[in-house]
């Protein structure tokens, strides 16, 4: 799963420890791109 949004908005405030992810800001300048690759847990904005 990928979540991408403009970087002028706040980053995710909580990403559960059960999730494996990377935060990519280089490939889409001006965006926060979270790439979730494994696990189950919750996220909060």
Secondary structure, DSSP 8 states (H G I E B T S, - for coil): -EEEEETTS---SEE-TTEEEEEE-SSSTTEEEEEEEEE---EE-
